[in-house]
Amino acid sequence: MTTATELSLADLTPTQIGKMRHALGLDYSRKPYRNYYYCSTPDDEWEDLVQKGFATKQEGMREGSVYYFVTYPALKLLYRKNVTEKYFNEL
């Protein structure tokens, strides 16, 4: 697994970047206002993000469903603006 200091946007596909931006609400807002991405079944792109350390996951309420969450280091890399850990934890 990649450590937080080794994360690089070069390791991501455009689709993965888009999915992480959507999870953070950045496709509708200039500032992150949420941090989740729901899938009714596991998603290969997100599973790769989890493996690389850009995301974490949690089992959903429905059988087979998954919630994915962008990690704090990945948010800082993707958003490129100063985001406090306190703000991140409130998303």
SERO-4910 file (N, C-alpha, C, O; in steps of 0.05 Angstrom, whole numbers):
BEGIN
 pado doro    nc1    nc2    nc3   cac1   cac2   cac3    cc1    cc2    cc3    oc1    oc2    oc3
  Met    A     17    -24      0      0      0      0     18     25      0     39     25     13
  Thr    A      9     45    -14     24     70    -16     20     86     10     -2     88     21
  Thr    A     41     99     20     38    116     43     29    144     35     30    151     11
  Ala    A     20    159     54      9    186     48     29    203     34     21    220     17
  Thr    A     54    201     41     74    219     29     81    210      0     93    226    -15
  Glu    A     72    187     -8     78    177    -35     55    181    -54     57    173    -78
  Leu    A     32    191    -46     10    195    -63     16    215    -85     29    235    -80
  Ser    A      8    208   -109     13    226   -132    -11    224   -152    -21    202   -157
  Leu    A    -19    247   -162    -41    247   -182    -33    231   -207    -50    222   -222
  Ala    A     -7    228   -212      2    212   -235     -6    183   -233     -6    169   -253
  Asp    A    -12    174   -209    -20    146   -204    -50    141   -210    -60    119   -207
  Leu    A    -64    162   -217    -93    160   -221   -102    163   -250    -88    176   -266
  Thr    A   -124    150   -256   -136    154   -283   -154    179   -281   -163    187   -260
  Pro    A   -161    191   -304   -180    213   -304   -207    205   -292   -220    221   -279
  Thr    A   -215    180   -296   -240    170   -285   -239    170   -254   -258    178   -241
  Gln    A   -217    160   -243   -213    160   -214   -213    188   -202   -225    192   -181
  Ile    A   -200    206   -216   -200    234   -206   -228    245   -206   -236    258   -187
  Gly    A   -243    239   -227   -271    248   -229   -288    237   -207   -305    251   -196
  Lys    A   -284    211   -201   -300    198   -180   -294    209   -153   -311    213   -136
  Met    A   -268    215   -148   -261    227   -122   -271    255   -120   -281    263    -98
  Arg    A   -270    271   -141   -281    298   -141   -311    297   -135   -322    313   -120
  His    A   -325    278   -148   -354    275   -143   -359    267   -114   -378    278   -102
  Ala    A   -344    249   -103   -347    241    -75   -345    265    -56   -358    266    -35
  Leu    A   -328    284    -63   -324    307    -46   -343    330    -53   -342    351    -40
  Gly    A   -359    326    -74   -378    347    -82   -365    369    -99   -378    390   -103
  Leu    A   -341    364   -109   -327    385   -124   -337    388   -152   -328    406   -167
  Asp    A   -355    371   -161   -366    375   -188   -390    395   -187   -399    404   -208
  Tyr    A   -399    402   -163   -421    421   -160   -413    446   -143   -429    465   -141
  Ser    A   -390    445   -131   -382    466   -112   -352    470   -114   -337    453   -123
  Arg    A   -343    494   -106   -314    499   -106   -301    489    -82   -276    486    -81
  Lys    A   -316    482    -61   -306    473    -36   -318    446    -29   -342    442    -32
  Pro    A   -301    427    -19   -313    401    -11   -334    404     10   -331    419     30
  Tyr    A   -356    390      7   -378    392     27   -388    365     35   -406    363     52
  Arg    A   -377    344     24   -384    316     32   -360    299     27   -340    307     15
  Asn    A   -362    274     36   -340    255     30   -351    227     30   -348    212     50
  Tyr    A   -365    219      9   -374    192      6   -382    187    -23   -388    205    -38
  Tyr    A   -380    161    -30   -388    153    -57   -401    125    -53   -388    107    -44
  Tyr    A   -426    123    -59   -441     98    -55   -442     82    -80   -446     92   -102
  Cys    A   -437     56    -77   -439     37    -99   -456     13    -90   -452      3    -68
  Ser    A   -474      4   -107   -490    -20   -100   -474    -45   -100   -482    -65    -88
  Thr    A   -452    -45   -115   -433    -67   -115   -405    -55   -115   -402    -32   -123
  Pro    A   -385    -70   -107   -357    -59   -107   -350    -49   -135   -357    -61   -155
  Asp    A   -335    -27   -136   -327    -14   -160   -297    -17   -164   -281    -11   -146
  Asp    A   -289    -27   -188   -260    -32   -193   -243     -8   -190   -221     -9   -179
  Glu    A   -252     15   -200   -237     40   -198   -232     48   -169   -210     55   -161
  Trp    A   -254     46   -153   -251     53   -124   -235     32   -109   -219     40    -92
  Glu    A   -237      7   -116   -221    -13   -103   -191     -8   -108   -175    -12    -90
  Asp    A   -184      1   -132   -157      9   -138   -148     33   -121   -126     34   -111
  Leu    A   -166     52   -118   -160     76   -101   -155     67    -72   -137     78    -59
  Val    A   -171     48    -62   -167     38    -35   -139     25    -33   -124     30    -14
  Gln    A   -133      8    -52   -107     -6    -53    -84     13    -53    -63      8    -40
  Lys    A    -86     36    -67    -65     55    -69    -64     75    -46    -45     91    -44
  Gly    A    -84     75    -28    -84     92     -5    -98    119     -9    -97    136      8
  Phe    A   -112    122    -31   -127    146    -37   -155    146    -24   -168    167    -21
  Ala    A   -165    122    -16   -192    120     -6   -193     97     15   -176     80     17
  Thr    A   -215     98     30   -222     76     48   -250     67     40   -264     81     25
  Lys    A   -259     45     51   -286     35     44   -299     24     69   -286     16     89
  Gln    A   -326     23     67   -342     12     89   -366     -2     76   -377      8     57
  Glu    A   -373    -25     87   -396    -40     77   -421    -24     81   -425    -11    102
  Gly    A   -439    -24     61   -464    -10     62   -485    -27     76   -481    -50     84
  Met    A   -509    -15     79   -531    -28     93   -542    -51     76   -549    -72     87
  Arg    A   -544    -47     50   -554    -68     33   -532    -88     26   -509    -81     24
  Glu    A   -539   -113     24   -519   -134     18   -504   -128     -7   -515   -123    -28
  Gly    A   -478   -128     -5   -460   -123    -28   -454    -94    -33   -436    -88    -50
  Ser    A   -468    -76    -20   -463    -47    -25   -439    -37    -10   -431    -48     11
  Val    A   -427    -15    -20   -403     -5     -9   -403     26     -9   -413     38    -28
  Tyr    A   -393     38     12   -388     67     13   -358     70     11   -343     57     26
  Tyr    A   -349     89     -6   -321     95     -8   -317    124      2   -334    141     -1
  Phe    A   -294    128     15   -287    154     26   -259    162     18   -241    146     19
  Val    A   -256    187      9   -230    198      2   -214    202     28   -224    213     47
  Thr    A   -188    195     28   -171    200     51   -163    229     53   -164    243     33
  Tyr    A   -155    237     77   -146    265     81   -122    272     63   -123    293     50
  Pro    A   -101    255     62    -79    262     44    -87    264     15    -77    281      0
  Ala    A   -106    247      6   -115    248    -21   -131    274    -27   -129    286    -48
  Leu    A   -148    282     -7   -163    307    -10   -144    330    -13   -147    347    -31
  Lys    A   -123    332      4   -104    354      2    -90    354    -25    -85    375    -37
  Leu    A    -83    331    -36    -70    329    -62    -90    337    -84    -82    351   -102
  Leu    A   -114    328    -83   -134    333   -104   -144    361   -104   -147    374   -125
  Tyr    A   -150    372    -80   -162    398    -77   -141    421    -80   -148    443    -89
  Arg    A   -117    415    -73    -94    434    -76    -98    460    -61    -86    480    -68
  Lys    A   -114    460    -40   -117    484    -23   -115    475      5   -117    451     12
  Asn    A   -110    494     23   -107    487     51   -133    478     63   -153    493     64
  Val    A   -134    453     71   -158    442     84   -148    430    111   -130    414    112
  Thr    A   -161    440    132   -153    429    159   -164    401    163   -184    394    151
  Glu    A   -151    386    180   -161    360    186   -188    362    201   -205    344    198
  Lys    A   -192    383    216   -218    387    230   -240    390    209   -261    377    212
  Tyr    A   -236    407    189   -256    410    168   -261    383    154   -284    376    148
  Phe    A   -239    369    148   -242    343    134   -259    324    151   -276    310    140
  Asn    A   -254    323    177   -269    304    194   -299    312    196   -315    295    204
  Glu    A   -306    336    190   -334    345    191   -349    340    165   -373    344    164
  Leu    A   -335    332    144   -348    326    118   -366    303    121   -379    295    101
***
